[in-house]
Amino acid sequence: MTDQTPPTRPVGPDPPADDGYGVTADGFVLKGIDRIVADQQARARAMFGSDVDLSSGSALRKVLDAAAIHVHELWRALENQYYANFVTTAQGEALTLLGLDLGRPRRQLWATGEVVLAVQDQGPDRAVVVPQGAAVRTVPAAGKPLVELRTTASATLDAASPTATVGVRAVERGPGGNPPDGADLELEPHWAEVHLALGPATVTVTAQGPITGGELDEPDDAHRARLLGVPRTVWTQDAVLSELLDIPGVRDAALFDPLGGIDTSNAAFNTYAFGQHQFTAGRQTGSPYFFDIVVAVEPGWPWLPEDGDVPAVRPAVVDVVRQWRPVSIFPDLRPANQVDVGLRATLVVEPGHDADAIRGEILDAVHTAVGRLRLGRGLLHSDLVLTARSVAGVADVQNLRLRRGAPVFGEVGHGGAVYGDARELSVGENLALAADEIAAFDLDSPLIDLQVVNS
């Protein structure tokens, strides 16, 4: 006789109703494996009776547990599909498709690797300094593509150290920036003539292993950050800056627009009596409207075409702004003033630590931190102290003073830059920069004076 006893509910607190799962007002609520197992056991009791054997060793329990795993995977797939519709949560190919909808395809990376720089015939007591951003290219050959690279660190070559190994990064994103295996390299002749005073010396370049990586796509976090920054309007400062920062060789950019653009909320526009008097004494009716764009370039990138055969930054900026500016709105493009910064301090290290290694690690950390600074962003004394103390083996940082060199003249004066000004600040004083200045930190800068003593 069939047992007519109604099935009992699973032991424990009542689970939430099924309508509490899936797409809800708070997002997608995933049904957990425990809830799936409880539902399946409840249905088994309803079908086979409340006395059905659902112990861990029963055959029915093993079948239900195996099915529960597949059901849970289905719920996880549904959750992923739901969150793939939003830029903040999408991953992988879903994020790529969202970028295509916004007109921002996922970018490929730059090829990277290392090269060996070697100097010959430099003469006695003479050193050749190859700065960061030096232009390197494959030697032109018939039937082979010309690949351009940039060095990512500076190198000093002399009689005591005639060779140096530095990193390089391709100028072009994608597989086109991967030099062919075994390709011969050289300093770009025009760039070297403009930026290096080699005299009788010659500098050769040899690849230290393969230079690859251009075939890889940028990671999700970098692509997501670009998509979240896409402006939704055609003409705003953010819209123009978003386009400028995508130009190869642009480290940062800033717009100086005193009237606020064409959609200004300046109070003067609300009080102007049209037809009664002139708006300003120096402007005539029908004259174009101008604003300033200050661009900071990455080390070594040429601003003008005559500075080297590598694609210059200014023409690329002009092409981009031309597509975004309204009629009769014209930009005045100017390079930013690069300010070399340094520091003087005494490091107290714990016994048993390599003083040279600690010094190099601190300088690398400062170089990375300064490289992230934006236009007009100064250097905080407290940040450098924390950076130095975070290095293993450093017991104390004493008498840390920031130094600044004279800014490179960039023909801009929005923030009151003082040319020819080089000074050392007091202990605890922050290094402030003008709105048109950007900080640069060279690992071989004469502004660096780090003394290391044992505790």
C-alpha positions as CSV (number, residue, x, y, z in Angstrom):
1,M,0.0,0.0,0.0
2,T,1.4,3.3,-0.9
3,D,2.2,5.6,1.9
4,Q,-0.2,8.6,1.8
5,T,1.7,10.6,4.5
6,P,2.4,14.1,3.2
7,P,6.1,14.8,2.8
8,T,7.9,16.6,5.6
9,R,9.9,19.8,5.1
10,P,13.7,19.7,5.3
11,V,15.1,20.1,8.8
12,G,16.3,23.6,9.7
13,P,14.9,27.1,9.1
14,D,12.6,27.8,6.3
15,P,14.6,28.7,3.1
16,P,13.7,31.8,1.2
17,A,11.1,31.6,-1.5
18,D,12.2,30.7,-5.0
19,D,11.3,34.2,-6.2
20,G,14.1,35.5,-4.0
21,Y,16.7,34.1,-6.4
22,G,17.7,35.1,-9.9
23,V,17.2,38.6,-11.1
24,T,16.0,40.8,-8.2
25,A,15.9,44.5,-7.4
26,D,19.3,44.1,-5.7
27,G,20.9,42.3,-8.6
28,F,21.3,38.6,-9.3
29,V,20.9,36.4,-6.2
30,L,22.7,33.1,-6.7
31,K,21.0,29.9,-5.4
32,G,23.6,28.1,-3.3
33,I,24.5,24.4,-3.5
34,D,22.9,23.8,0.0
35,R,19.6,25.3,-1.2
36,I,19.6,23.2,-4.4
37,V,20.3,20.0,-2.4
38,A,17.5,20.9,0.1
39,D,15.0,21.4,-2.8
40,Q,16.0,18.2,-4.5
41,Q,15.6,16.2,-1.2
42,A,12.2,17.8,-0.6
43,R,11.0,16.8,-4.1
44,A,12.4,13.2,-3.5
45,R,10.4,12.9,-0.3
46,A,7.3,14.2,-2.1
47,M,7.7,11.6,-4.9
48,F,8.9,8.6,-2.9
49,G,7.6,9.2,0.6
50,S,8.9,10.7,3.7
51,D,10.7,7.5,4.7
52,V,12.9,7.4,1.5
53,D,16.5,6.7,2.2
54,L,18.5,10.0,1.7
55,S,21.4,9.1,3.8
56,S,24.9,9.9,2.5
57,G,25.5,6.3,1.4
58,S,22.2,5.8,-0.5
59,A,22.1,5.5,-4.3
60,L,19.4,8.1,-4.6
61,R,21.4,10.6,-2.5
62,K,24.5,10.2,-4.8
63,V,22.4,10.8,-7.9
64,L,20.8,13.9,-6.3
65,D,24.2,15.3,-5.2
66,A,25.6,14.7,-8.7
67,A,22.7,16.5,-10.3
68,A,22.9,19.3,-7.8
69,I,26.5,20.1,-8.9
70,H,25.3,20.5,-12.5
71,V,22.3,22.7,-11.5
72,H,24.7,24.9,-9.4
73,E,26.9,25.3,-12.4
74,L,23.9,26.4,-14.4
75,W,23.0,29.0,-11.8
76,R,26.6,30.3,-11.9
77,A,26.4,30.6,-15.7
78,L,23.2,32.6,-15.4
79,E,24.8,34.9,-12.9
80,N,27.8,35.4,-15.2
81,Q,25.5,36.2,-18.1
82,Y,23.6,38.7,-16.0
83,Y,26.7,40.6,-14.8
84,A,28.2,40.5,-18.3
85,N,25.8,43.2,-19.3
86,F,27.5,45.9,-17.2
87,V,30.9,47.4,-17.6
88,T,31.7,47.4,-13.9
89,T,31.2,43.6,-13.6
90,A,31.7,42.2,-17.1
91,Q,34.9,40.1,-17.8
92,G,36.7,38.7,-20.8
93,E,34.9,38.6,-24.1
94,A,31.8,40.2,-22.6
95,L,33.8,43.3,-21.6
96,T,35.3,43.4,-25.1
97,L,31.8,43.4,-26.6
98,L,30.7,46.2,-24.3
99,G,33.7,48.2,-25.4
100,L,32.8,47.7,-29.0
101,D,29.3,49.1,-28.3
102,L,31.0,52.2,-26.8
103,G,33.4,52.6,-29.7
104,R,36.4,51.6,-27.6
105,P,37.8,48.2,-28.8
106,R,40.2,46.4,-26.5
107,R,43.7,47.6,-27.2
108,Q,46.7,45.3,-27.7
109,L,49.8,45.7,-25.6
110,W,53.2,47.0,-26.5
111,A,56.0,44.6,-27.2
112,T,58.7,44.7,-24.4
113,G,62.1,43.2,-23.9
114,E,65.7,44.2,-23.2
115,V,68.6,45.4,-25.3
116,V,72.3,45.9,-24.6
117,L,73.8,49.3,-25.3
118,A,77.6,49.4,-26.0
119,V,79.8,52.4,-26.7
120,Q,83.0,52.5,-28.7
121,D,85.5,55.3,-29.3
122,Q,84.0,57.6,-26.7
123,G,87.5,58.9,-25.8
124,P,89.2,59.1,-22.4
125,D,87.3,60.5,-19.4
126,R,84.2,60.9,-21.4
127,A,80.8,59.3,-20.8
128,V,77.8,58.9,-23.1
129,V,74.4,59.3,-21.5
130,V,71.6,57.6,-23.3
131,P,68.4,59.0,-21.8
132,Q,65.2,57.2,-21.0
133,G,63.0,57.2,-24.1
134,A,65.9,56.9,-26.6
135,A,64.6,55.9,-30.1
136,V,65.7,52.4,-31.2
137,R,64.7,50.8,-34.5
138,T,65.4,47.8,-36.6
139,V,68.0,48.3,-39.3
140,P,66.2,49.0,-42.6
141,A,66.3,46.1,-44.9
142,A,64.5,45.3,-48.2
143,G,61.4,43.3,-47.6
144,K,61.4,43.6,-43.8
145,P,59.2,45.9,-41.7
146,L,60.7,48.8,-39.8
147,V,59.9,48.5,-36.1
148,E,60.5,51.4,-33.7
149,L,61.2,51.0,-30.0
150,R,61.8,53.3,-27.0
151,T,64.1,52.6,-24.0
152,T,62.5,52.6,-20.6
153,A,65.5,53.6,-18.6
154,S,68.6,55.7,-19.0
155,A,72.1,54.4,-19.3
156,T,75.6,55.9,-18.7
157,L,78.3,54.4,-20.9
158,D,82.0,55.1,-20.2
159,A,85.4,53.3,-20.2
160,A,84.7,51.6,-16.9
161,S,81.2,50.5,-17.9
162,P,81.0,50.4,-21.8
163,T,77.8,48.3,-21.8
164,A,74.5,48.5,-20.1
165,T,71.2,46.5,-20.3
166,V,68.0,48.5,-20.5
167,G,64.4,47.7,-21.2
168,V,62.7,48.7,-24.4
169,R,59.0,49.1,-25.4
170,A,57.6,49.2,-28.9
171,V,56.2,52.5,-30.2
172,E,53.3,50.7,-31.9
173,R,50.8,48.6,-30.1
174,G,50.0,45.2,-31.4
175,P,52.0,42.5,-33.2
176,G,53.4,45.1,-35.5
177,G,55.6,46.2,-32.7
178,N,57.3,42.8,-32.3
179,P,60.7,42.9,-34.1
180,P,61.4,39.8,-36.2
181,D,63.6,37.2,-34.5
182,G,67.3,38.0,-35.0
183,A,66.6,41.5,-36.4
184,D,69.5,43.9,-36.1
185,L,68.8,47.1,-34.0
186,E,70.3,50.6,-34.0
187,L,69.7,54.0,-32.5
188,E,67.4,56.0,-34.8
189,P,70.0,58.2,-36.6
190,H,67.9,61.4,-36.8
191,W,66.9,61.2,-33.1
192,A,70.5,60.5,-32.1
193,E,71.7,63.5,-34.1
194,V,69.2,65.8,-32.4
195,H,69.4,64.6,-28.8
196,L,72.9,63.0,-28.4
197,A,76.3,64.6,-28.8
198,L,78.2,61.5,-29.6
199,G,81.1,63.1,-31.5
200,P,83.4,60.3,-32.6
201,A,81.7,57.7,-30.3
202,T,79.3,55.1,-31.6
203,V,76.6,53.3,-29.7
204,T,75.5,49.8,-30.8
205,V,72.2,48.1,-29.8
206,T,71.8,44.4,-29.5
207,A,68.6,42.6,-28.5
208,Q,68.9,40.6,-25.2
209,G,66.5,37.9,-26.0
210,P,63.1,38.2,-27.8
211,I,61.1,41.4,-27.8
212,T,57.5,40.2,-27.7
213,G,54.1,40.8,-26.2
214,G,52.4,43.0,-28.8
215,E,50.1,40.1,-29.7
216,L,48.5,40.2,-26.2
217,D,45.4,42.2,-25.3
218,E,45.3,44.6,-22.4
219,P,43.9,43.1,-19.2
220,D,40.3,43.6,-18.0
221,D,41.1,46.1,-15.3
222,A,42.9,48.5,-17.8
223,H,40.1,48.1,-20.4
224,R,37.4,48.6,-17.8
225,A,39.0,51.8,-16.6
226,R,39.0,53.2,-20.1
227,L,35.4,52.3,-20.7
228,L,34.3,53.8,-17.4
229,G,36.0,57.0,-18.4
230,V,34.2,57.3,-21.7
231,P,32.4,60.7,-21.7
232,R,28.7,60.7,-22.8
233,T,28.9,64.2,-24.3
234,V,30.7,65.5,-27.4
235,W,32.3,68.7,-26.2
236,T,33.5,68.8,-22.6
237,Q,36.9,69.0,-21.1
238,D,36.6,65.3,-20.1
239,A,35.6,64.3,-23.6
240,V,38.7,65.9,-25.1
241,L,41.0,64.7,-22.4
242,S,39.7,61.1,-22.8
243,E,40.8,61.2,-26.5
244,L,44.1,62.9,-25.8
245,L,45.2,60.4,-23.2
246,D,44.8,57.6,-25.8
247,I,47.5,59.1,-28.1
248,P,50.8,57.3,-28.0
249,G,53.5,59.3,-26.2
250,V,51.1,61.4,-24.2
251,R,51.7,61.1,-20.4
252,D,49.1,63.6,-19.4
253,A,47.2,66.6,-20.7
254,A,45.2,69.5,-19.3
255,L,42.8,72.1,-20.7
256,F,42.9,75.7,-19.7
257,D,39.5,77.1,-20.7
258,P,38.8,80.3,-18.7
259,L,35.2,80.6,-20.1
260,G,34.3,77.0,-19.4
261,G,33.6,76.0,-23.0
262,I,30.5,76.6,-25.1
263,D,28.1,75.4,-22.5
264,T,29.3,77.8,-19.8
265,S,27.5,78.7,-16.6
266,N,29.6,81.8,-16.0
267,A,27.6,84.4,-14.3
268,A,28.8,87.0,-16.8
269,F,26.7,85.3,-19.5
270,N,23.6,85.7,-17.5
271,T,24.0,89.4,-16.9
272,Y,25.2,90.5,-20.4
273,A,22.8,92.9,-22.0
274,F,23.0,92.1,-25.7
275,G,22.9,95.0,-28.2
276,Q,23.8,97.6,-25.5
277,H,27.6,97.3,-25.1
278,Q,30.5,95.2,-26.1
279,F,31.1,92.0,-24.1
280,T,34.9,92.6,-23.9
281,A,36.9,95.4,-25.2
282,G,39.4,93.1,-26.9
283,R,37.1,90.8,-28.8
284,Q,35.2,91.6,-31.9
285,T,32.0,90.0,-33.1
286,G,32.6,86.9,-35.1
287,S,36.1,86.3,-33.8
288,P,37.0,82.6,-33.0
289,Y,37.1,81.3,-29.5
290,F,40.4,79.8,-28.3
291,F,41.4,77.6,-25.4
292,D,44.7,76.1,-24.4
293,I,45.8,72.5,-24.2
294,V,49.0,71.6,-22.4
295,V,50.4,68.2,-23.1
296,A,53.0,66.3,-21.2
297,V,54.9,63.8,-23.3
298,E,56.5,60.6,-22.1
299,P,60.4,60.7,-21.9
300,G,62.0,60.7,-25.3
301,W,58.9,61.2,-27.4
302,P,59.4,64.1,-29.9
303,W,57.0,67.0,-29.7
304,L,57.6,68.2,-33.3
305,P,58.3,66.1,-36.4
306,E,61.8,67.6,-36.8
307,D,62.8,66.2,-33.4
308,G,63.1,62.7,-34.8
309,D,61.7,60.1,-37.2
310,V,59.5,58.6,-34.5
311,P,55.8,59.8,-34.9
312,A,55.6,63.2,-33.1
313,V,53.0,64.0,-30.5
314,R,51.9,67.4,-31.6
315,P,50.5,66.4,-35.0
316,A,48.7,63.5,-33.5
317,V,47.1,65.9,-30.9
318,V,46.0,68.3,-33.6
319,D,44.4,65.5,-35.6
320,V,42.4,64.3,-32.5
321,V,41.2,67.7,-31.4
322,R,40.2,68.6,-34.9
323,Q,37.6,65.8,-34.8
324,W,36.2,66.9,-31.5
325,R,36.2,70.7,-31.4
326,P,33.0,72.6,-32.5
327,V,33.1,75.1,-35.3
328,S,35.1,78.3,-34.5
329,I,36.6,76.7,-31.4
330,F,40.4,76.4,-31.8
331,P,43.0,74.9,-29.4
332,D,46.4,76.5,-28.7
333,L,48.6,73.5,-28.2
334,R,51.7,73.8,-25.9
335,P,54.1,71.3,-24.4
336,A,54.2,71.1,-20.6
337,N,57.2,72.0,-18.5
338,Q,59.1,69.0,-17.3
339,V,60.6,69.6,-13.8
340,D,63.4,67.2,-12.7
341,V,63.0,66.3,-9.1
342,G,65.4,64.7,-6.6
343,L,66.0,64.2,-2.9
344,R,68.7,64.2,-0.3
345,A,68.4,62.0,2.8
346,T,70.2,59.7,5.2
347,L,68.9,56.1,5.4
348,V,69.5,54.1,8.5
349,V,69.5,50.4,7.7
350,E,69.5,47.4,9.9
351,P,72.6,45.2,10.2
352,G,72.9,42.4,7.6
353,H,71.2,44.2,4.8
354,D,72.8,45.2,1.5
355,A,72.9,49.0,1.5
356,D,73.3,49.3,-2.3
357,A,70.3,47.0,-2.9
358,I,68.1,49.1,-0.5
359,R,69.2,52.3,-2.1
360,G,68.3,50.9,-5.6
361,E,64.9,49.6,-4.4
362,I,64.0,53.0,-2.9
363,L,65.0,54.9,-6.1
364,D,63.0,52.5,-8.2
365,A,59.9,53.0,-6.0
366,V,60.3,56.8,-6.1
367,H,60.7,56.6,-9.9
368,T,57.5,54.6,-10.2
369,A,55.6,57.0,-7.9
370,V,56.7,60.1,-9.7
371,G,55.8,58.6,-13.0
372,R,52.2,58.4,-11.9
373,L,51.9,62.1,-11.1
374,R,49.7,64.2,-13.2
375,L,50.2,67.8,-14.4
376,G,50.4,70.2,-11.6
377,R,50.6,67.5,-9.0
378,G,53.5,68.1,-6.6
379,L,55.5,65.7,-4.5
380,L,54.6,65.2,-0.9
381,H,57.3,64.8,1.7
382,S,55.3,62.3,3.7
383,D,54.8,60.0,0.7
384,L,58.5,59.7,0.1
385,V,59.1,59.0,3.8
386,L,56.5,56.2,3.8
387,T,58.0,54.8,0.5
388,A,61.5,54.6,2.0
389,R,60.3,53.1,5.3
390,S,58.3,50.5,3.5
391,V,61.5,48.9,2.1
392,A,62.7,45.9,4.1
393,G,65.8,46.7,6.1
394,V,65.2,50.4,6.5
395,A,65.2,51.4,10.2
396,D,64.8,55.2,9.7
397,V,64.8,58.0,7.2
398,Q,66.5,61.2,8.4
399,N,66.7,64.7,7.1
400,L,64.8,64.0,3.9
401,R,64.8,67.1,1.7
402,L,63.1,67.4,-1.7
403,R,65.0,69.0,-4.6
404,R,63.7,70.5,-7.9
405,G,65.7,71.4,-10.9
406,A,64.9,74.1,-13.4
407,P,61.8,73.3,-15.6
408,V,62.4,72.7,-19.2
409,F,61.1,75.7,-21.1
410,G,57.8,74.7,-22.7
411,E,56.5,78.2,-23.7
412,V,53.6,78.1,-21.3
413,G,52.9,80.3,-18.3
414,H,49.5,79.3,-17.0
415,G,50.7,78.4,-13.5
416,G,53.5,80.8,-12.9
417,A,56.5,78.6,-13.6
418,V,59.8,80.2,-12.7
419,Y,62.5,79.4,-15.2
420,G,66.1,78.9,-14.0
421,D,64.8,78.1,-10.6
422,A,66.6,75.1,-8.9
423,R,66.5,74.7,-5.1
424,E,66.5,72.3,-2.2
425,L,63.5,72.5,0.1
426,S,63.5,72.3,3.9
427,V,62.9,69.1,5.9
428,G,59.2,68.3,5.8
429,E,58.4,70.8,3.0
430,N,56.3,69.6,0.1
431,L,57.4,70.2,-3.5
432,A,54.7,72.2,-5.3
433,L,54.4,72.4,-9.0
434,A,52.5,74.9,-11.3
435,A,49.5,73.8,-13.3
436,D,51.6,73.5,-16.4
437,E,54.5,71.6,-14.8
438,I,55.0,67.8,-14.5
439,A,57.5,66.0,-12.3
440,A,60.2,63.7,-13.7
441,F,62.6,61.6,-11.7
442,D,65.8,60.3,-13.4
443,L,67.6,57.4,-11.6
444,D,70.9,59.0,-12.6
445,S,70.0,62.5,-11.7
446,P,72.6,64.7,-10.0
447,L,69.8,65.9,-7.7
448,I,69.8,62.5,-5.9
449,D,71.9,62.3,-2.7
450,L,71.2,59.2,-0.6
451,Q,73.6,58.4,2.2
452,V,73.2,54.9,3.8
453,V,74.4,54.2,7.3
454,N,74.1,51.2,9.6
455,S,71.9,51.4,12.7
